[in-house]
Structure formats: structure tokens, C-alpha cells
């Protein structure tokens, strides 16, 4: 398995992977029914969001994938089995100047740059409203728990295809972010569900508390967790270990 930076050619596969994972795993499946994973509007929108992250550049966001070789996947070409989207801004966005329209992305940062980071398409479809409720809760959670944090990178998305879960791919992508934070001398922040909480609990993250997604029409209340690893914790690991990891997963 190799971790590498995503390219535009990877976008359809990444979008399909994220939607497949979200529609099959709690708590995300409460907001994305399985029948929606191939919804043309949602698929097109997810691809647009990913292309926005890629075009924004490394100083704003980075998309990385875990890829199996042809030998590992028994396919005729390498297979992308997991993906992560990292916000590489190292500080909370500042209020916009007077006269500039303020727009909020899906993680709660106010920005006047690319605004297609919301994974919920515009529309009145009830299922889209569910996604909007999730996005709103995560915005509020990020604002509540991380707005006063020291400089950090933020994990927007971490997804493993349902057929490849439980094999360490998500951890490898998270370690990529921690290695990036170590090199930038910043912390790491994220919001996750129960599966992610269990998977990442041994990596040194601190539990900052709950992010509640209130119940709505057609779905129950769900609770996410806000986690952080401060810059000191990211620096605490053996430099040789992190440097070796960075060289391996970035090659």
C-alpha cells in the first residue's frame, strides 16, 4: 500500500469511495442513505468539491489517497482504497474586510476564496437537508472546539472503502497528516464518529468533547467527537521515525 497525493484523474474514484463509505458507516449513513451514493447530483457535487480542494493548492488543502498496487489488489491497475482531505491552513480564518461577502465553508471557516467545500448540494431535497444538518453541526463543532486553538491542520474527510476497512489504511492517512503537522510545527484537529474515535485513540489525540448533531425529521441525534493533537505532542515522537514515515508515504 502506498500513500500519495491525489491528482485530478483520481477525482471520480475518490468521490465514489467517500460516498460509498459514508453511506455504509454510522453515523454518516444517517445523513447519506445508500440509495444516494450514486445520485448524479450528489456525485457531481462531490467531484466538484474535490477538484476545488486540488486546485486550491497545498497551502490551503491537500488530498491524499491510499493506493494498492496491482499485485495487492489483483486488478489490472492500482486501486484507491482510502482518501483524506486535509485543511492545511495553520490558523483560524480572520473576519473578512467590510464590503467583501462573507461565505462559510463546510468546516466553519469564513472565507472569500473558493467556497465549494460544502459536501451538501444546494436544493430542497429532504436527503440534502440531512447532509446540511450534518455540515452545520460540524461547522459549529469546529468553531466551538478549535477556533481558539494554536495553529493546526484540520482533517476534513477520512474515508476507507467498505471492502477495505480494518486494514490500517485510514490510520496511514491520518499519520500522513500528523507527519505534515510535525514538519510545519503545528497541531492536528479533527471531528470523527465512533469508528474513527476507536481507530485513532491510540495515536495520542486528546478528546475535547462531543459534537452533537441534533435529531431531525427522519434521523436521530448523533454524537461526534472533537479530537486534537497539539504541536508539542506532534513533535514528541522520535524525529527519525516521523522523517522516515514522511519520506516513505510521500515518495
C-alpha positions as CSV (number, residue, x, y, z in Angstrom):
1,X,0.0,0.0,0.0
2,X,1.2,3.5,-0.9
3,X,0.1,6.9,0.3
4,X,0.4,9.6,-2.3
5,X,-1.0,12.9,-3.3
6,X,-4.2,12.8,-5.4
7,X,-4.5,14.1,-8.9
8,X,-7.4,15.3,-10.9
9,X,-7.6,11.9,-12.7
10,X,-8.3,10.3,-9.3
11,X,-11.4,12.5,-8.5
12,X,-14.1,10.2,-9.8
13,X,-12.7,7.2,-7.8
14,X,-12.3,9.3,-4.6
15,X,-15.8,10.7,-4.8
16,X,-17.2,7.3,-5.3
17,X,-15.2,5.9,-2.4
18,X,-16.2,8.7,0.0
19,X,-19.9,8.3,-0.8
20,X,-19.7,4.5,-0.5
21,X,-18.0,4.7,2.9
22,X,-20.4,7.4,4.2
23,X,-23.5,5.5,3.1
24,X,-22.3,2.3,4.8
25,X,-20.9,3.6,8.2
26,X,-22.5,5.1,11.2
27,X,-23.1,7.9,12.0
28,X,-22.7,9.2,8.4
29,X,-25.2,6.7,7.0
30,X,-27.9,8.5,8.9
31,X,-27.4,11.5,6.6
32,X,-26.5,9.7,3.4
33,X,-28.8,6.8,2.6
34,X,-27.2,4.0,0.4
35,X,-29.5,4.9,-2.5
36,X,-27.9,8.3,-2.6
37,X,-24.4,7.2,-3.2
38,X,-25.0,7.1,-6.9
39,X,-27.2,10.2,-7.1
40,X,-26.0,12.1,-10.1
41,X,-26.3,15.5,-8.5
42,X,-24.5,14.4,-5.3
43,X,-21.8,12.6,-7.3
44,X,-21.2,15.6,-9.5
45,X,-21.1,17.9,-6.5
46,X,-18.7,15.7,-4.6
47,X,-16.3,15.7,-7.6
48,X,-16.6,19.4,-7.8
49,X,-15.7,19.8,-4.1
50,X,-12.7,17.5,-4.5
51,X,-11.4,19.4,-7.6
52,X,-11.8,22.6,-5.6
53,X,-9.5,21.2,-2.9
54,X,-7.0,20.1,-5.5
55,X,-6.9,23.4,-7.4
56,X,-6.7,25.4,-4.1
57,X,-3.1,24.3,-3.7
58,X,-1.1,22.7,-0.9
59,X,-1.1,25.9,1.2
60,X,-4.9,25.6,1.5
61,X,-5.7,21.9,1.3
62,X,-4.2,18.6,0.4
63,X,-6.0,15.4,-0.9
64,X,-4.1,12.2,-0.3
65,X,-5.0,8.6,-1.1
66,X,-4.0,5.1,0.0
67,X,-3.5,3.0,-3.1
68,X,-2.9,-0.7,-3.6
69,X,-0.6,-1.9,-6.3
70,X,-1.9,-4.3,-9.0
71,X,-0.3,-7.2,-7.1
72,X,-2.0,-6.2,-3.8
73,X,-5.4,-5.6,-5.4
74,X,-5.5,-8.4,-8.0
75,X,-6.6,-5.8,-10.5
76,X,-5.2,-4.6,-13.8
77,X,-4.4,-1.2,-12.4
78,X,-3.7,0.2,-8.9
79,X,-6.8,0.6,-6.7
80,X,-7.5,3.6,-4.5
81,X,-8.9,2.2,-1.2
82,X,-8.9,5.2,1.1
83,X,-8.7,9.0,0.9
84,X,-8.2,12.0,3.2
85,X,-8.7,15.7,2.7
86,X,-6.6,18.0,4.9
87,X,-7.1,21.7,5.5
88,X,-3.5,23.0,5.7
89,X,-4.4,26.5,6.9
90,X,-2.4,26.9,10.1
91,X,-4.7,29.4,11.7
92,X,-8.4,30.1,12.0
93,X,-9.7,32.3,9.3
94,X,-10.0,36.0,10.1
95,X,-13.1,38.1,9.6
96,X,-13.4,39.4,6.1
97,X,-13.0,43.1,5.4
98,X,-16.0,45.3,5.1
99,X,-17.5,45.2,1.6
100,X,-16.4,41.6,1.0
101,X,-19.1,39.0,1.0
102,X,-18.6,36.5,3.8
103,X,-19.0,32.9,2.9
104,X,-18.6,29.8,5.1
105,X,-17.1,26.5,4.1
106,X,-18.2,23.1,5.4
107,X,-15.8,23.2,8.3
108,X,-16.8,26.6,9.5
109,X,-14.0,28.9,8.2
110,X,-15.1,32.2,6.9
111,X,-13.5,32.8,3.5
112,X,-13.7,34.9,0.4
113,X,-11.8,32.3,-1.7
114,X,-13.1,29.0,-3.1
115,X,-16.5,28.3,-1.5
116,X,-17.4,24.9,-2.8
117,X,-16.2,23.0,0.3
118,X,-19.8,22.1,1.5
119,X,-20.5,18.5,0.6
120,X,-24.2,19.2,0.5
121,X,-25.6,20.3,-2.9
122,X,-27.9,23.2,-2.9
123,X,-31.6,22.2,-3.1
124,X,-34.7,21.3,-1.1
125,X,-34.5,17.5,-1.3
126,X,-35.0,16.1,2.2
127,X,-31.9,13.9,1.9
128,X,-29.8,17.0,1.1
129,X,-31.3,18.7,4.2
130,X,-29.9,15.8,6.3
131,X,-26.5,16.4,4.9
132,X,-26.9,20.1,5.5
133,X,-27.7,19.4,9.2
134,X,-24.5,17.4,9.5
135,X,-22.5,20.1,7.9
136,X,-24.0,22.8,10.1
137,X,-23.2,20.7,13.2
138,X,-19.6,20.1,12.2
139,X,-19.2,23.8,11.4
140,X,-20.4,24.7,14.9
141,X,-18.3,21.9,16.4
142,X,-15.1,23.2,14.7
143,X,-15.9,26.7,15.8
144,X,-16.6,25.7,19.4
145,X,-13.6,23.4,19.9
146,X,-10.9,24.7,17.6
147,X,-11.5,28.4,17.0
148,X,-9.1,29.4,19.7
149,X,-6.6,26.5,19.1
150,X,-3.0,27.1,18.2
151,X,-2.1,26.8,14.6
152,X,-3.1,23.4,13.2
153,X,-4.1,21.3,10.2
154,X,-7.6,20.1,10.1
155,X,-8.9,16.7,8.8
156,X,-12.0,17.4,6.7
157,X,-12.5,13.9,5.4
158,X,-11.2,10.5,6.1
159,X,-12.8,7.6,4.3
160,X,-12.0,3.9,3.6
161,X,-14.0,1.9,1.1
162,X,-16.2,-0.6,2.9
163,X,-14.5,-3.5,1.2
164,X,-11.1,-2.5,2.6
165,X,-11.8,-1.3,6.2
166,X,-10.0,-2.7,9.2
167,X,-6.6,-2.9,7.4
168,X,-4.9,0.3,8.6
169,X,-5.4,2.4,5.6
170,X,-7.2,5.2,7.5
171,X,-4.5,5.2,10.1
172,X,-1.9,5.6,7.4
173,X,-3.6,8.6,6.0
174,X,-4.0,10.1,9.5
175,X,-0.3,9.5,10.2
176,X,0.4,11.4,7.0
177,X,-1.4,14.4,8.5
178,X,0.5,14.1,11.8
179,X,3.8,13.9,9.9
180,X,2.8,17.0,8.0
181,X,1.9,18.8,11.2
182,X,5.2,17.8,12.7
183,X,7.1,19.3,9.8
184,X,5.0,22.5,10.0
185,X,5.3,22.5,13.8
186,X,1.6,22.8,14.3
187,X,-1.1,20.7,15.8
188,X,-3.8,18.4,14.3
189,X,-7.6,18.8,14.8
190,X,-10.5,16.6,13.6
191,X,-14.1,15.6,14.2
192,X,-15.0,11.9,13.9
193,X,-17.6,9.2,14.6
194,X,-17.3,6.2,16.9
195,X,-15.3,4.1,14.4
196,X,-12.7,6.8,13.8
197,X,-12.5,7.6,17.5
198,X,-11.6,3.9,18.2
199,X,-9.2,3.7,15.3
200,X,-7.3,6.9,16.2
201,X,-7.5,6.7,20.0
202,X,-4.0,5.2,20.3
203,X,-2.3,7.9,18.3
204,X,-2.1,10.5,21.1
205,X,-5.1,12.6,20.3
206,X,-6.9,14.4,23.2
207,X,-10.7,14.2,23.4
208,X,-12.1,17.7,23.6
209,X,-15.7,16.6,23.9
210,X,-18.9,16.0,22.0
211,X,-20.1,17.5,18.7
212,X,-23.9,16.9,18.8
213,X,-25.9,16.6,15.5
214,X,-29.5,17.3,16.7
215,X,-32.3,14.9,15.7
216,X,-34.4,16.0,12.8
217,X,-37.1,14.7,10.5
218,X,-36.1,11.1,9.6
219,X,-32.9,10.9,11.6
220,X,-32.0,10.6,15.3
221,X,-29.5,12.6,17.3
222,X,-25.9,11.6,16.6
223,X,-22.7,12.4,18.6
224,X,-19.3,13.0,17.1
225,X,-16.0,13.6,18.9
226,X,-13.7,16.5,18.6
227,X,-10.0,15.4,18.8
228,X,-6.8,17.3,18.8
229,X,-3.1,16.7,19.0
230,X,-1.2,19.8,19.9
231,X,2.1,20.8,18.3
232,X,4.1,19.6,21.3
233,X,2.5,16.1,21.1
234,X,3.2,16.0,17.3
235,X,6.8,16.9,18.0
236,X,7.2,14.4,20.8
237,X,7.6,11.3,18.6
238,X,11.1,10.3,17.6
239,X,12.2,12.6,14.7
240,X,13.8,9.7,12.9
241,X,10.5,7.8,12.9
242,X,8.4,10.7,11.5
243,X,11.1,11.7,9.0
244,X,11.2,8.1,7.7
245,X,7.5,7.9,7.6
246,X,7.2,11.2,5.7
247,X,9.8,10.0,3.1
248,X,8.0,6.7,2.7
249,X,4.5,8.0,2.3
250,X,5.4,11.0,0.1
251,X,7.6,9.1,-2.3
